[in-house]
Amino acid sequence: MSTIKVGLLGFGTIGTGVVRNFQRNATIMQQRLGSRLELFRIADLDVSTDRGVQLESGVLTSDVEDVISHPDIDIVIELIGGYEPAKSFILKAIANGKHIVTANKALMAVHGEEIIAAANQQGVSVMFEAAVGGGIPIISAIKESLCSNEFSSILGILNGTCNFILTKMTDDGSDFAPVLQEAQELGYAEADPTFDIEGVDTAHKIALLSALCFGTTVDFSQVYTEGISNIAAIDIQFAEQMGYKIKLLAIGKNHGDQIEVRVHPTMIPGTYQLASINGVFNAVRLTGDFVGPTLLYGSGAGMDATASAVMGDVMAISRDQVSGARSRVPVMGYCADQIKSLPIKAMSEIVSHYYLRFTTIDQPGVLAKIAGCLGEYNISIQSMIQPEGHEGDSIPIVLMTHAAKEVDISSALKEIGQLDIISQPTCLIRVEHDLD
């Protein structure tokens, strides 16, 4: 029986999960592959910390070259994270003829084109299932199981930290800051949670998914990204009164000659499946022209779920090697010469419904002034909440608009913000409910 040798870069939490998977399920993977997988080398700067797994002598090394340049290694798994030195290590491994498996969404979203071009030139595979959705097999579903479909949209809850925070704020009526602190204490949020709560992590993921779904390159710098740090408990309460839930939603839409790729807090109807995705779980909703809407749901992070996705990629590449195939499935789902360069629709041109919460002084005629400004920009009001029993000199006025263009909303809010009746900045949350 042949043996396929694997090298691992990075022996942190996910790397430990990969070792656990190798050791626990070696027999079942061998039965499904018809060959033996061997974890041949692990490179990490820390070779002394006990990770709770036993390794044979000589497997763990601090010398990265013993992985990326070793002539016997067939597949290199990169779990270092970040841009550098991960990018340089991957490119050198590719130059040495190694297949690549990575969980590095930031690297693939920003530098994926360069890495994929190098892999295509060398005739090796690059796979990154674990970069999006943890244990949810969303990338393989797009590239293989649903590959006969033309996708019109992809919507995702792709960050467990944000979803935990918003769920907790909804269930307990809590404000953002104490819930973030609780998430950090529970290990759901990093000490520096910026990438998560400001939407950057989610943006990396929707950039990759949009490229895969729509067969185009995606310039990450053009992905509109807004996080949840400004979401207040009062807005979650008003959303519930109106029948909505607030989620940090990743949105990709295909308009044929251009695409939308954006991330921001979004109100969605409470009856929708995505609205019921709570806690640290992730979900992705794909809409294909033949399959229709399809929802994939599961653990979006964590040692074992992410290790499962990593090893799924290792198995896929190994099956190609065993069968003599060469990069059977294109890295981005489309043949390299068929990938287009579609422009990303400017946020100013986006059309959406909007939730607007104005904080105004308590006097007659306030609503008329606000409605008048909105009307000047062809923005019509769908519904309104004006709570009674308020405290102090300011009152909230909550409006839900009909469909409007973002540039018109922005212009109207700028004008309204200059009125002497406005006492605090206006809260804006976009609304998605006309899903195809």
Secondary structure as the mmCIF struct_conf table of DSSP 4:
data_model
#
loop_
_struct_conf.conf_type_id
_struct_conf.id
_struct_conf.beg_label_comp_id
_struct_conf.beg_label_asym_id
_struct_conf.beg_label_seq_id
_struct_conf.end_label_comp_id
_struct_conf.end_label_asym_id
_struct_conf.end_label_seq_id
STRN STRN1 THR A 3 LEU A 9
BEND BEND1 GLY A 12 GLY A 12
HELX_RH_AL_P HELX_RH_AL_P1 THR A 13 ARG A 24
BEND BEND2 ASN A 25 ASN A 25
HELX_RH_AL_P HELX_RH_AL_P2 ALA A 26 LEU A 33
BEND BEND3 GLY A 34 SER A 35
STRN STRN2 ARG A 36 ALA A 43
BEND BEND4 LEU A 45 LEU A 45
BEND BEND5 SER A 48 THR A 49
BEND BEND6 GLY A 52 GLY A 52
TURN_TY1_P TURN_TY1_P1 SER A 57 GLY A 58
BEND BEND7 VAL A 59 VAL A 59
STRN STRN3 LEU A 60 THR A 61
BEND BEND8 SER A 62 SER A 62
TURN_TY1_P TURN_TY1_P2 VAL A 64 VAL A 64
HELX_RH_AL_P HELX_RH_AL_P3 GLU A 65 ILE A 68
BEND BEND9 SER A 69 SER A 69
TURN_TY1_P TURN_TY1_P3 PRO A 71 ASP A 72
STRN STRN4 ILE A 75 GLU A 78
BEND BEND10 GLY A 82 TYR A 83
TURN_TY1_P TURN_TY1_P4 GLU A 84 PRO A 85
HELX_RH_AL_P HELX_RH_AL_P4 ALA A 86 ALA A 95
TURN_TY1_P TURN_TY1_P5 ASN A 96 GLY A 97
STRN STRN5 HIS A 99 THR A 102
HELX_RH_AL_P HELX_RH_AL_P5 LYS A 105 GLN A 122
TURN_TY1_P TURN_TY1_P6 GLY A 123 GLY A 123
STRN STRN6 VAL A 126 MET A 127
HELX_RH_3T_P HELX_RH_3T_P1 GLU A 129 ALA A 131
BEND BEND11 VAL A 132 GLY A 133
TURN_TY1_P TURN_TY1_P7 GLY A 134 GLY A 135
HELX_RH_AL_P HELX_RH_AL_P6 ILE A 138 SER A 140
HELX_RH_PI_P HELX_RH_PI_P1 ALA A 141 SER A 145
TURN_TY1_P TURN_TY1_P8 LEU A 146 SER A 148
BEND BEND12 ASN A 149 ASN A 149
HELX_LH_PP_P HELX_LH_PP_P1 GLU A 150 GLU A 150
STRN STRN7 PHE A 151 ILE A 157
HELX_RH_AL_P HELX_RH_AL_P7 GLY A 160 ASP A 172
HELX_RH_AL_P HELX_RH_AL_P8 PHE A 176 GLU A 185
TURN_TY1_P TURN_TY1_P9 LEU A 186 GLY A 187
BEND BEND13 TYR A 188 ALA A 189
BEND BEND14 ALA A 191 ASP A 192
HELX_RH_AL_P HELX_RH_AL_P9 THR A 194 ILE A 197
TURN_TY1_P TURN_TY1_P10 GLU A 198 GLY A 199
HELX_RH_AL_P HELX_RH_AL_P10 VAL A 200 PHE A 214
TURN_TY1_P TURN_TY1_P11 GLY A 215 GLY A 215
STRN STRN8 THR A 216 THR A 216
HELX_RH_3T_P HELX_RH_3T_P2 PHE A 220 GLN A 222
BEND BEND15 VAL A 223 VAL A 223
STRN STRN9 TYR A 224 THR A 225
BEND BEND16 ILE A 228 ILE A 228
TURN_TY1_P TURN_TY1_P12 SER A 229 ASN A 230
HELX_RH_AL_P HELX_RH_AL_P11 ALA A 233 GLN A 241
TURN_TY1_P TURN_TY1_P13 MET A 242 GLY A 243
STRN STRN10 TYR A 244 ASN A 254
BEND BEND17 GLY A 256 ASP A 257
STRN STRN11 ILE A 259 PRO A 269
TURN_TY1_P TURN_TY1_P14 GLY A 270 THR A 271
BEND BEND18 TYR A 272 TYR A 272
HELX_RH_3T_P HELX_RH_3T_P3 GLN A 273 SER A 276
TURN_TY1_P TURN_TY1_P15 GLY A 279 VAL A 280
STRN STRN12 PHE A 281 GLY A 288
TURN_TY1_P TURN_TY1_P16 ASP A 289 VAL A 291
STRN STRN13 GLY A 292 SER A 299
BEND BEND19 ALA A 301 GLY A 302
HELX_RH_AL_P HELX_RH_AL_P12 MET A 303 SER A 323
TURN_TY1_P TURN_TY1_P17 GLY A 324 GLY A 324
BEND BEND20 ARG A 326 SER A 327
BEND BEND21 VAL A 329 VAL A 329
TURN_TY1_P TURN_TY1_P18 VAL A 331 MET A 332
BEND BEND22 GLY A 333 TYR A 334
HELX_RH_3T_P HELX_RH_3T_P4 ALA A 336 GLN A 338
STRN STRN14 LYS A 340 LYS A 340
HELX_LH_PP_P HELX_LH_PP_P2 LEU A 342 PRO A 343
STRN STRN15 ILE A 344 ILE A 344
HELX_LH_PP_P HELX_LH_PP_P3 LYS A 345 ALA A 346
HELX_RH_3T_P HELX_RH_3T_P5 MET A 347 GLU A 349
STRN STRN16 VAL A 351 ILE A 361
BEND BEND23 ASP A 362 ASP A 362
TURN_TY1_P TURN_TY1_P19 PRO A 364 GLY A 365
HELX_RH_AL_P HELX_RH_AL_P13 VAL A 366 GLU A 376
TURN_TY1_P TURN_TY1_P20 TYR A 377 ASN A 378
STRN STRN17 ILE A 381 ILE A 385
BEND BEND24 GLU A 388 GLY A 389
BEND BEND25 GLY A 392 ASP A 393
STRN STRN18 SER A 394 THR A 401
BEND BEND26 ALA A 403 ALA A 403
STRN STRN19 ALA A 404 LYS A 405
HELX_RH_AL_P HELX_RH_AL_P14 GLU A 406 GLY A 417
TURN_TY1_P TURN_TY1_P21 GLN A 418 GLN A 418
BEND BEND27 LEU A 419 LEU A 419
TURN_TY1_P TURN_TY1_P22 ASP A 420 ILE A 421
STRN STRN20 ILE A 422 VAL A 431
#
